[in-house]
């Protein structure tokens, strides 16, 4: 009830209401676009269903979050953020319509990958712009609530948009029209989001004083900030260890995720695009359900074990999910494994976030989380490379799943036996009080 009352208080703020509408509509379009892209690259009859092709497409989809993300703040501190939201969504309309036309005329090609990469890169700017503009329309105690609720509800909007994209796809017969339907719908939604952004004042989202320093110098500062944040985390021990554990988990989880795509497409629903998409949608839904369970269990149980102990337990649960997958690639096993791994993944992330927030000084927190973002997504890209070489085209390999289970157990044991429980004192640095150059992107 407290959350509902606080959301009502936020919605009484005119600026927040307008920005929130842009977020919900824009992220609903994201969900439709991602379903369309997944349909093209992972489940379309014209796409290659090999492990290498799926892993390569997956790496392309994640590249903007790894490469573009940390540097988005450099430009968001120069350009009016309202213009970024309006023009960014307008650019996505053009890109998405172009992809649909290319799909209808020529099928999956290198241009589809290039356009998809461009659209996802623009999306990274939009997400950062939405977060950077939030303090300009909300202040005081409600800002914490806004920071908590808006990303969660935005993710919910993306989930709903993805669901609509799946349903729309089911209305068409298999073929290029079906494959491009979600993209066309996403383009319409992006156009609406662009128009909604125009309801905000041109300078309402800032920056109040746009940065004027040379872009090259600012980019160098961001890179140095990331390196400085990494050094600080290592010095403090507990946050550095937590991030290494999270990267290892994300790396192993990425292999399982790609295996799930291959299993849904090539093993459980061979030759049936709709059935393959449906199977994978169930896997994602159950993974999310497991994550929701972690949101309920972690705050209570981690107080009994401590965050490091809870992470170790979650890693052992992830190992159990992989051992379950070694038995047989039946739907019941795959679905149960997805739910358990979703619980383990979200439980680990909540505890890691807590450690990093608790044991990182405020002057370094922006840089720490920007580095966290890079490491988090880079681990998934690395997982795609491993999956390409180790997974068969069916996605199911007893040897691979045993190896993943062993790796999870080893990481859990290292954290439990050798991991620090208290942060080490960090020597003050000359720039410790300086503003975080990359805080905007965090």
N, C-alpha and C positions, 0 to 999 in steps of 0.2 A: 504494500500500500504506500510505503514511503517513496518507492521508486516512481510509482504512478503519479503521486502528488508533485514530485520534483519535475517529472516530465511535463506535467500540466503547467507548472510555473515557467519552464523553459519555453513552451509553446506560446505563452503570453508575450514573449519578446519578439517583436516584429522581425528584427534582423535574423535572429536564430531560426524563426519559422521559415523564412525565405531560403536561408542557407541549407536548412535541414531538408526542405523539399528538393533542392538541387541534388543533395547527397542521395536521397532515397531513389529518385528517378534515374540519376546517373548510374548508381550501382545496380539497379534493376536491369538497366541496359547492359551493364557489365556481365551480369548473369546470363542474359540471352546471348551475348556475343561469345562468351566462353563455351556455352553449350554448342553454338554453331561452329566454333573453331574446333572443339573436341570432336564433333561429328565429322568435320572435314578431315582432320589430321589423324584421328584414332579409329573411327568406325565407318567412314565412308568406304563403299566397295572399291573406289578408285585409289584410296590411300593404301600404302604398303603396310601390311600387318605384321611385319617382322619386329623382333625385339629392338634391333638397331634403329629402324625407322621411327618406332614409337618413342624410344628414348631420345632420339635426335629432335623430334618435334616437341617433346616435353622440355628439353633444354632451351629451345628457342622461346617457348612461352615464358620461361623463368628469367631469361637473360635481362630484360629491362629492370626487374626488381633487384637484380644483383649489381648491375652496372649503372643504370640511370638513377636508381633510388637515392643513393647518398648525395648526389650532386644536384638534385632537384631544388634544394633550398637556395643554391646560388642564384638561380633564375627567379625563384619565387620572391626573393628579396629585391628584385629589380623590376619585375613586371607587376602591374596591377592584378591582384589575384582574382578579382571578379572577371577581368578580361581573360585570364587563363581558363576559368571555368566555362565562360561563354564560347570562346574561340576553340578551346580544346575539344569540347563536345561537338562543335561544328566540324572541326577537322575529322573527328571520328565518324561523323555522318558520311563524309566524302570517302574516307578509307573503307568503311564497311560496305557502302554501296558498290564501290569499286571491286571489293572482294566478291560480292554476290554476282556481279556481272561477269567477272573472270571465271567464277565457278560455273555459271550457266553456259558460258561460251567455250571454255576450254578445260574445265575440271581442275583437279588439284595440280598445282605447278609451283615452281620456285617463287613466282610472284605472290601466291597465296601466303607463303611463309614470310616474305618480305613485308607485305601489307599487315599481316597479323602481328609481326614484331613492332611495326610502327604504331599500330593501334594500342598495343599493350604498353609501349613506352609513353605515349600520351596519357594513358590511364594512370601511370605512376605519378606524373605531374599533377593530375587532377586530384588524386587521393591526398597527396601532400598539400595541395592548395586548399582543400576542404579543411584539413587539420590546422593549417597555418592561419586561416581566416577565422577560425572559431573564436579565439580570444577577442576579436574585434566586435563580435555581436553578443558575447556573454562575458560577464565578469563576476567577481565575488565568489562566494561559496558554490554557486551553481556551475561554475566552470568545471570543477572536478566531476560533477554529475554528467555534464555535457560530454566531457572526454570519455566517460565510461559508457554512456548510453549510445551516442551517435555511431561509433564504429560497429557496435554490436547490432544495432538496428539496421545499419547500412549493409552489414553482412547478411542479415535476414532478408533485406530487399533483393540482394544479389541471388540468394537462394530461391526466392519466389520468382524472380525473373528467369532464372535457369529452368525452374519447373514449367513456367509458361512456354519457354522455348522448346522443351521436350514435348509438351502436349501439342503445340502447333506442328511440330515435326511429324507427329503421329497422324495428322490429318492428310498427309500427302503420301502418295505411292513412292517407294524407294526410287531414287534418282537424283539428278542435279537440282531440281526444283525443291525437293525435300531438304537437301543438304544446305541450300542457301536461304531457306525460309526464316530460320532463327536470325541470320545476319540482317535480312531486310527489316524484320521487326526491331532488332537492336538499333538499326539506323534511325528508325522513327522515334524510338525512346530517347536516343542521344539528342535528336533535334529538339524534343520537348525540354530536355534538361538544359540545353543551350539557351532556349527562350526564357526558362525560369530564372537562369542566372542574371538575365538582363533586368529583373525586378529589383536587384540589389543596386545600390549606388555605385558609380564607377570606381570611387576610391574608398568605398565602405569597408572592404576587407584588407586594405593596406596594400603594400607597405606605406607608412606615413611619410617616410623619407627614403625613397628608393636608393639602394646601394649604387655608388658611382665608381668604385674601384674597378680596375681591369679584371675582366672575367677570368683570364688565365691565372692571375694571381689569386683570385678567390677559390678557383678549383684546386690550386696547389695547397691553399689553406685547409680546404676540406680534407684532402688526402693526408695532410700532416695531422689534422685533428683526429682522423680515424686511427692513424698509427699511434698517436699520443694516447688515445683512449684504450687501445689494445695494450700498450705498455702499462698503463695504470691498472687495468683489470688484472694483469698478470702479477703486478706488485701486491695488489690487495688479496690475492690468492683465491678467496671464496667465489667472487664473481667470475674471475677468469676460469676457474675449474668448472663452474656451473655452465659457462658458455661452451667450453670444450665438450662437456657431456651432452649439451643440447645439440651441438654440431654433429657429434657422433650418432646420436639418436635420429636426428633429421636425415643424416646420410643413409642409415639403415632403413628408416621409414620410407625414404624415397624409392629404394629398390622394391620394397613391398608394394608401393603405390603403382609403380609401372607394371609390376607383375600382375596386379589386380586388373589393370586395363587389358593386358594380354589374355588373362584367364577369362574375363568377361567376353572379350571379342572372339578369341580363337578356340577356346576350350569349352566353355559352357553354352555359347550361342554361335557356333561357327556358321558363317554365311548369312546370318540374319542380323541386319543392322539395328533394327528396332529392338530386338531381344537383347543384343549386346549392350546397347545404350541403357536399356531398362535394368539389366543386371548390374551394370556399373553404377547406375543411379542408386540402386539399393545398397551397394557397398558404401557409397559416399554417405548416404543417409544414416546407415548404421554406424559408420565412423563418427559422424556428427552426434549421434545419440550417445555413443560412448564418451565423447567429449563433454556433452551436457552432464553426464554422470560424474565426470571428474570435477566439474564446476561445483557440484553439490558436495562431493566427498572430500575433496582436497582441503578446503578451509577448515574442516573439523578434524580430520584424521591427521593432517600434517602437523597439527599442534602437538600431537602425541609422539610423533616420530622425529620431529624436526624436518626442515625442508630437504636436507641432504638424505636423511633416511627415507623420506617419502619418494624422492627421485629414485633411489636404489630399488625400492619396492616396485615402482612403476616400470623400471627397466626389466625387472624379473618377470613382471606381468607381460611385457612386450615379448620377452623370450618365450614365455608359455604360449603366446598366440602364434609364434612361428613354429614351435613344436607341434601345435595342433594342425597347422597347415601341412606338415610332413605326412600326415596320415593318409589323406585322400583329398583330391580337389573337388569335392562335392559342394553344392550350393550351401548346405547347412554349415559345413566347415568353414568355407570362405566367408560367409556372413558372420558367423560367430567370431572368427579371427579378426574381422574388420572392427566389430564392436569393442573387442578387448584391446586392440591396438589403438583405437580412438581414445579410449579411456586412459591408456598408458601415455599416449602422446600429449594429450591436453593436461593430464596431471603433472607430467614432467615440465611442461612449459609454464604452468602456473607457478610451480615451485622455483623454477629457474628465474622467472621474472621477479619473484619476491626477493630472492637472494641478490640479484643485480640491483634492484631498487634499494634494498636495505643497506647493502654494504658499499654503495658507490656514493661518493660525495656529490653534492648538487652541482658543483662547478664542472664535474666530469660526466654528469648523467646523460646529457644530450649526446656527447661523443660516444659514450659507452653503448647506448641503445642504437645509434647509427651503425657502429661496428657490429653489434648484435644482428641487425637487419641484414647486413652484407653476409656475415658468416652463416646465418640461418638459410638464406637462399642459395648461397654458393654450395652449401652441403648438398642441397637437392640437385643442383646441376652436376656435381660430382657423382651423385647416385645414379643419374641418367647414364653417365659414362660407364659406370660399373655394370649397370643392368644390360647395357648394349652388348657387353662381352660375356656375361655370365648366364643370362636368362635364355631359355629356349623360346621359340615363337609362341608356344602355348602358354608361357608364363609360369608353369608349374615345374619346379625342380626340387626334389627332396634334398639334394645336396646343398643347394643355395639356401633353403630355409633352415637347414641345420646350421650352416655357417652363420646365418644372421642370428639365430638363437644363441649360439656360442659367443658371438660378439657382444650381444646385449648383456649376457651374464658377466663377461669379463669387464665391461664398462661399469656395471653395477658393483662388482667386487672391488675394483680400483677406487671408486668413489667411497664405498663403505669403509674400506680398510686404510686407504692412504689419503682420502680427501680431508681438507681442513674444515673445521666446524666454525671457526671464528676468523674474521678478516684480520689480515696483518696491517699494521700501521703503514700508511703511505707517506713518503717524504713529500713535503709541499713543493710544488713546481712554480716557476716564475709566472707561468700563464694560467695557474689554477683558478684565478679569479676572473679571467677573461671570459667574455661571452662565448657560448658554444657555437662554433661556426656551422655545425651540422645539426644543431638541435631542431631546426625546422623540419628536417626530413624524418626525425625520429617520431 
